[in-house]
Amino acid sequence: MDLNQIYNIDCSQYMQSLPDGCVNLVIADPPYGISKQKAFLGYSHGVIRGMDEKWDIFNSEEEYLIFTRRWLNQVKRILVENGSILVWGNYRSIFNVQKCLEETGMYYKGLVAWVKRDAPPNVTRRSYALSTEYILWYCRSEKGWVFNHDDLKKLNNGKQMRDFWDIPRTMTKREHTRHRTQKKYETAERIVVGHSRKNDIVYIPFAGSGTEIEACIKNGRNWLATEMDQQYINEIILPRIGQGTRQSEAK
């Protein structure tokens, strides 16, 4: 198993090549099913104007559940006994993700809300302005999970880290990429630092803009990543993480 590599391959297919119990932490930012084109006919996950990425299109809620079950079942297998998974979702998708997580038999540990005070307004004026995203935390085992309380305090000005992350969504010119659902670096760093130890192996199934990879590199964690869009890898991820890491061919 070659560490610190990114593969252009479906995450479920890639995980099938990994041995049991080989990963300490999984950080997943899966599709939310919010693209305008098909947005779960009859059951929208909250359509985003102009969001029409092919990787985010599902014909139905059931199709989304099948997709989610497939990769989550592999996650449970590759996690070490005390390993954790943290999964992103929005105000609707998170419930389907949690349903599938419960089916795996893993253990619920918490829910974090990322609150974006500078989120755009709701132009329809028919509902609340969407300004939060959520992170579900599940563990493979009921006991012994990693939670680095003191390290998280250092990232939070010496205060105990709460499950309410007030972090503006606006990014610096250096950090910003063209990826439509990019997360702030601060959110990824809190997950990496809080839920893994130095030299642990972190798997990132949906690498996207490479934010979680960057957090692993800067904080001394080994990582593995997959991303289906070769253009994201070539134009965003590899330039972002530097020349010290190369893309590997899927095996």
C-alpha positions as CSV (number, residue, x, y, z in Angstrom):
1,M,0.0,0.0,0.0
2,D,1.7,3.1,-1.2
3,L,1.1,6.1,1.1
4,N,0.7,9.8,0.2
5,Q,-0.7,9.1,-3.3
6,I,-3.9,10.2,-5.1
7,Y,-5.7,7.9,-7.6
8,N,-8.1,8.8,-10.4
9,I,-10.6,6.0,-9.6
10,D,-14.0,5.5,-8.0
11,C,-13.6,5.3,-4.2
12,S,-15.5,2.1,-3.8
13,Q,-13.4,0.3,-6.4
14,Y,-10.2,1.6,-4.8
15,M,-11.2,0.6,-1.3
16,Q,-11.7,-3.0,-2.5
17,S,-8.0,-3.1,-3.2
18,L,-7.1,-2.2,0.4
19,P,-6.6,-4.7,3.3
20,D,-8.9,-4.8,6.3
21,G,-8.2,-2.4,9.1
22,C,-5.5,-0.4,7.4
23,V,-6.8,3.2,7.8
24,N,-7.1,5.3,11.0
25,L,-9.4,8.0,9.8
26,V,-11.7,8.6,6.8
27,I,-12.7,12.2,5.9
28,A,-15.5,12.1,3.3
29,D,-17.1,15.0,1.5
30,P,-19.5,13.1,-0.8
31,P,-21.9,14.5,-3.4
32,Y,-25.0,16.1,-1.7
33,G,-27.4,15.5,-4.6
34,I,-28.1,19.2,-5.0
35,S,-27.5,19.8,-8.7
36,K,-30.3,21.5,-10.6
37,Q,-30.5,19.0,-13.5
38,K,-32.1,16.1,-11.6
39,A,-31.9,16.9,-7.8
40,F,-33.8,13.8,-6.8
41,L,-37.0,14.1,-8.8
42,G,-39.7,14.8,-6.3
43,Y,-37.3,15.1,-3.4
44,S,-34.8,17.9,-3.6
45,H,-31.8,18.1,-1.3
46,G,-31.9,21.8,-1.6
47,V,-31.0,22.8,-5.2
48,I,-28.2,25.2,-5.6
49,R,-28.5,27.7,-8.4
50,G,-26.0,27.0,-11.2
51,M,-24.8,23.7,-9.6
52,D,-24.9,21.2,-12.4
53,E,-21.8,19.0,-11.8
54,K,-22.2,15.6,-13.3
55,W,-20.8,13.9,-10.2
56,D,-23.6,15.4,-8.1
57,I,-26.5,14.2,-10.2
58,F,-28.7,11.3,-9.0
59,N,-32.0,10.2,-10.5
60,S,-33.7,9.4,-7.2
61,E,-33.2,9.2,-3.5
62,E,-32.9,5.4,-3.8
63,E,-30.0,5.8,-6.2
64,Y,-28.3,8.1,-3.8
65,L,-28.8,5.6,-0.9
66,I,-27.3,2.8,-3.0
67,F,-24.3,4.9,-3.9
68,T,-23.8,5.9,-0.2
69,R,-24.2,2.3,1.2
70,R,-21.7,1.0,-1.3
71,W,-18.8,3.2,-0.2
72,L,-19.7,3.3,3.5
73,N,-19.6,-0.5,3.7
74,Q,-16.1,-0.5,2.4
75,V,-15.1,2.3,4.8
76,K,-16.1,0.2,7.8
77,R,-14.0,-2.7,6.5
78,I,-10.8,-0.7,6.0
79,L,-11.0,1.3,9.3
80,V,-8.8,0.1,12.2
81,E,-10.8,-1.1,15.3
82,N,-10.8,2.4,16.9
83,G,-10.9,4.3,13.6
84,S,-13.3,7.1,12.9
85,I,-15.2,8.5,9.8
86,L,-16.3,12.1,9.5
87,V,-18.8,12.8,6.7
88,W,-20.0,16.1,5.4
89,G,-23.6,16.8,4.4
90,N,-26.1,19.6,4.0
91,Y,-29.4,20.0,5.8
92,R,-31.1,17.2,3.8
93,S,-28.3,14.9,2.6
94,I,-27.0,14.4,6.1
95,F,-30.1,12.4,7.1
96,N,-29.6,9.9,4.2
97,V,-25.9,9.6,5.1
98,Q,-26.8,9.0,8.7
99,K,-29.3,6.3,7.8
100,C,-26.6,4.4,5.8
101,L,-24.1,4.9,8.6
102,E,-26.5,3.4,11.1
103,E,-26.9,0.4,8.8
104,T,-23.2,-0.3,8.9
105,G,-23.3,-0.9,12.7
106,M,-20.8,1.8,13.4
107,Y,-21.2,4.0,16.5
108,Y,-22.5,7.6,16.5
109,K,-20.2,10.0,18.3
110,G,-21.3,13.5,17.4
111,L,-22.5,16.1,14.9
112,V,-20.6,19.4,14.1
113,A,-22.2,22.4,12.5
114,W,-20.1,24.7,10.3
115,V,-21.8,28.1,10.5
116,K,-21.0,30.5,7.6
117,R,-21.9,34.0,8.8
118,D,-21.0,35.3,5.3
119,A,-23.2,32.9,3.4
120,P,-25.2,34.4,0.5
121,P,-28.8,35.4,1.0
122,N,-31.9,33.4,0.0
123,V,-33.0,35.2,-3.2
124,T,-36.4,33.5,-3.2
125,R,-37.2,34.9,0.2
126,R,-39.4,31.8,0.8
127,S,-37.2,30.1,3.4
128,Y,-34.1,30.7,5.7
129,A,-30.8,31.6,4.1
130,L,-28.7,28.4,3.9
131,S,-25.7,29.1,6.1
132,T,-24.7,25.7,7.7
133,E,-23.2,22.4,6.7
134,Y,-22.8,19.4,8.9
135,I,-20.2,16.8,9.8
136,L,-21.3,13.4,11.2
137,W,-18.8,11.6,13.4
138,Y,-19.0,7.8,13.6
139,C,-16.5,5.2,15.0
140,R,-16.0,1.6,14.1
141,S,-15.7,0.6,17.8
142,E,-17.8,1.6,20.8
143,K,-14.6,2.4,22.8
144,G,-11.1,3.7,22.3
145,W,-11.7,6.3,19.6
146,V,-9.1,9.1,19.0
147,F,-10.1,12.6,20.1
148,N,-7.2,15.0,20.7
149,H,-8.9,17.5,23.1
150,D,-5.8,19.5,23.9
151,D,-4.6,19.8,20.3
152,L,-8.0,21.1,19.3
153,K,-7.9,23.7,22.1
154,K,-4.7,25.0,20.5
155,L,-6.5,25.5,17.3
156,N,-9.3,27.4,19.1
157,N,-7.4,30.1,21.0
158,G,-6.9,27.9,24.1
159,K,-10.7,27.2,24.5
160,Q,-12.4,23.9,24.4
161,M,-13.6,23.1,20.9
162,R,-17.3,23.1,20.5
163,D,-19.5,21.4,17.9
164,F,-20.5,24.8,16.5
165,W,-17.8,26.1,14.1
166,D,-18.2,29.8,13.3
167,I,-15.8,30.0,10.3
168,P,-16.5,32.5,7.4
169,R,-16.8,30.8,4.0
170,T,-14.8,33.5,2.2
171,M,-11.4,32.2,1.2
172,T,-8.1,34.0,0.4
173,K,-6.9,34.2,-3.2
174,R,-4.2,31.6,-2.4
175,E,-6.7,29.1,-1.0
176,H,-9.6,29.6,-3.4
177,T,-10.0,27.2,-6.3
178,R,-12.6,26.7,-9.0
179,H,-14.1,23.7,-7.2
180,R,-17.8,24.4,-6.6
181,T,-18.0,22.8,-3.1
182,Q,-14.6,23.5,-1.7
183,K,-14.4,23.5,2.1
184,K,-12.3,26.0,4.2
185,Y,-8.9,24.8,5.3
186,E,-9.7,25.4,8.9
187,T,-12.5,22.9,8.9
188,A,-10.2,20.2,7.4
189,E,-7.4,20.9,9.9
190,R,-9.7,20.6,12.9
191,I,-10.9,17.2,11.7
192,V,-7.3,15.9,10.9
193,V,-5.8,17.2,14.2
194,G,-8.8,16.2,16.3
195,H,-9.3,12.7,15.1
196,S,-5.9,11.3,14.2
197,R,-2.4,11.1,15.5
198,K,1.0,11.9,13.9
199,N,1.9,9.4,11.2
200,D,-1.6,7.9,11.1
201,I,-3.2,7.0,7.8
202,V,-6.0,9.2,6.6
203,Y,-8.2,8.2,3.6
204,I,-10.0,10.9,1.6
205,P,-12.5,9.2,-0.8
206,F,-13.7,12.4,-2.5
207,A,-10.6,14.6,-2.8
208,G,-12.2,17.4,-4.6
209,S,-10.0,20.5,-4.2
210,G,-7.4,18.8,-2.0
211,T,-8.2,20.6,1.2
212,E,-8.0,17.5,3.4
213,I,-4.8,16.4,1.7
214,E,-3.2,19.7,2.5
215,A,-4.3,19.5,6.1
216,C,-2.7,16.0,6.4
217,I,0.6,17.1,4.9
218,K,0.9,20.2,7.1
219,N,0.1,18.2,10.3
220,G,2.3,15.1,9.8
221,R,-0.3,12.6,8.7
222,N,0.0,10.0,6.0
223,W,-2.8,10.0,3.5
224,L,-4.5,8.2,0.6
225,A,-6.9,9.9,-1.7
226,T,-9.2,9.2,-4.7
227,E,-10.9,11.6,-7.1
228,M,-12.9,10.7,-10.1
229,D,-12.3,14.0,-12.0
230,Q,-8.8,13.9,-13.6
231,Q,-9.0,17.7,-14.3
232,Y,-9.4,18.4,-10.6
233,I,-6.3,16.3,-9.9
234,N,-4.2,18.0,-12.6
235,E,-5.3,21.6,-12.3
236,I,-6.2,21.9,-8.6
237,I,-4.9,19.2,-6.3
238,L,-1.4,18.5,-7.5
239,P,-0.4,22.2,-7.8
240,R,-1.9,22.8,-4.4
241,I,0.0,20.1,-2.5
242,G,3.3,20.7,-4.3
243,Q,5.8,18.7,-6.2
244,G,6.6,16.3,-3.3
245,T,3.6,14.1,-4.1
246,R,2.8,12.5,-7.3
247,Q,-0.3,10.9,-8.8
248,S,-0.2,7.1,-9.0
249,E,-1.9,4.8,-11.4
250,A,-4.8,2.9,-10.0
251,K,-3.9,-0.8,-9.4
